[in-house]
């Protein structure tokens, strides 16, 4: 959001907004004269977002796919996304559709994951549990959708082809913790690369989580175990 540099009265599209936390933050940045639309693919998430208590009057939600949803040309001053841009079956179509929805010179900024190998937040839990997981599931993990924008050259080419200019792809790292040891075990076994495997193969959960707990205990500290998250902060302007 800092990279986007929003101003009072601007119109913003939040791509992959989930249950609506980021649109509220964006609405605070653009003030009551601004306008924020949260775009989300999952109907249940949109329904939950619309029921948010204290939802600002200048926030609305649309259910749809950024690849195909009709967006009025030049309707937005800015587009934001927090981990919502990596899952497109046709990323070129999505980026082109989003670019034409920006006014000339309008800005886009989003955060996406770097490679799994750079992301301790994903690679550490997966590595800890790997002895108890089928080899093919472990080797497939780096190719999963969350890492589809991990190659900066590939991403740069996609954005240029979609009509963006002044493109920046900056590395950002942060130490992430979910609290105490048990909280971190719970989160790392439900989300990320390991979580994706365990959700589909629940019989692997007992041994995998036991190994994960042991590994994270070695990283425990006053604030709980911390793991490094590695992302790209991407910014660009509509040509």
N, C-alpha and C positions, 0 to 999 in steps of 0.2 A: 504493500500500500504506500509506503514511503516513496518507492521508486516511481509510482504512478503520479504522485504530486497533485492530488485532486484539489480543486478550488470550489469556492461557494457557487452554487447554482448549476453545477455540471450534471450531465446525464450519464449514468454508468450502467454497464451490463456486467453482471457477475456470472461467469460460466461455471456450471457445476457447483452451485451454491449449497448443496446439501439441505440441511434443515433450517438454514437461514441465519447463521451467526455472522458471517462476513457481510451480507447486505446491510445489516444494522450498523456495523462499523463504518461501512462506506457511506451510509446515510448521514452519519454524524460528520463525516468529512465534507460532504457537499452541502450540508445545512438544509433547512426547510424549503429553500427555493430550488434545491436540486431534486434529482429523481434517480432511483435505483431500481433496476429490474433484476431479479434473481432467476436464472435459467437453470433448470434441473431436469434430468431425464426420468427420474423415478417418481411416479405419481404419489407414492406414500410420503416421500420426503417433502414434496410440494404441499401436500395437505397438512403435514406437521408444521411446516414453515408458516403457512397462512394462519395457523392457530397460535402463533407465538404471542405470549402476553406482552403488551406494551409495544407492539409493532408500530414503527413510525408510519405516519400517513403517506410519506413519500417513498415507500417501499412496496413493490408488488412482485408477484412470482408468476412465471410461465413454465409449463411442463412441455419439454420438447428436446429435440436433438439438434445441437448446434450445427451439424452437418447439413441439415435440411430445413430447419424451421424458417419460415419467412420473416426476415428482419428488414425493416424499412431502411433504404439507403440513407446513410448519414444521420441515423437516429441518435447516435451516442457520441459523446465527447471522449469516453474512455471505456476500456474493457479490462476487467480484472478476473483472475482465476487463481484459486489456491488448490493445486493438485487436481484440477478438473480437465486438463487439456491432453492427457496422455492416452486416453481410452478410445479415441476415434478410430473406427474401422477405415475411414478415408480422411486422414488428417488434412490433406490438401484441400478437400471440399470444405471442411470445417473452417480452416483458416481463411479461405477465400470468402466464405459467407460472413465471417466475423469482420474481415477487413472492410467489406462494402457497407457494413452497418455503422462504421465509423465515419464521422465527418472528415473532410480533407485535413490532414495534420493531426487527427485524433490519435490518442495514445492507447497502447495495450501493454499490460504488464502481468506476468504470471510466474508462478513458481512451479517447478517440476523436478522430479528426482534425477540425479546423476546415476551412473551405473551402480548396480548392486554391489560390485566389488569395492566401490568407494564408500558405500553406505554401511557403516558399522551397525546402524540401527536395524538393518535387514540382514546383513551378512553374519553378524555375531550370533543371533538366535538360530539362524539356519545352520551355521557351522556347528553349534553346540549340539543340535538335535540330529545332524546328518547321519551319525552312525545307526540311527534307529529309523531312518527313512529310506525308501527305495531310491537307488542311485538316479534313475531317470527323472524323478521328481526334483531332485536337487539340481541336476544339470539343466533342467528346463527353466528354473527360476530366473536366471538373468535375462531371459527372453520374454518375460511376462510383460503385460501391458503397462504397468506402472513405470517401466524403464524404457518405453518406446521413444522418448525424447532425450535419452541419455547421451547420444552422440551429438555434440554441438554443431558439427559440420552438416550433418543430416538435417538438424533443426533449422540451421541458418538457410539452407537451400530451400526448404519447405516454405519458410516465411518470405524469402525473396520472391519465390514463384507466386505466392499469394498476393503480392503487391505491397508488402511492408518495406519500410526503409528505416535508416538510423537504428538498426538492430543491434542490441547489446545482449550478450549471454554471459552473465557474471557468476562465478562460483560463490556459493555461500555455505558455510559450515556452522553447525550449532550442536552443543551437547544437550541431549534430550533425556529426561527422566520422567517416569510416571509416578514417582514417590518412593515408597519403601519397596523392599525386595519382592514381596508377594504381588504388589500392584504391577510392578514391571514384568513379572512372569506372566500375569494374566493378560496384559496388553500385548506383549510380544508373541504370545501363543494364539492370539485372536486376530491380529492384523499383520500387515507386512508379508514378506515372502514366506515365513514359516506359518503364519496364520492362514494364508491362502491354501497351503497344503493340508493343514489340520482340519480346516472346515470341510474339506472334501473327503478326508480319510480319518474319521474320528477314532478308529481303532488304534491309531498311532499316538493319540494324545497322551496316555499315561507315561510311556517311556520317554517321549520327546520332551514333555514338560518337566519331568524329573531331571533330565540332562540339562535343560535350559536353566532350571533353578540352581543347579550346582555351578554352572558356568557363571551366572550372574552374581552368585554369592561371592565369588572371587573378586568381583568389581564393586561390591557394596561399599558404601561410605555414609557420611552423615546425612546426605540428601538422597540416599538410595543409589542404585546402580545407574550410571550414565553412559549413553552410547552416542556416538557422533552421527548426525544426520547431514548428508551432503546433497545439496540441491543446486539447480540453476535458477537465478533470478533473470528472467527474460523481459526485455522492454523493446518497444518499437513504435513507429508512427505509421499511420496510413499514408500511402503515396498518393 
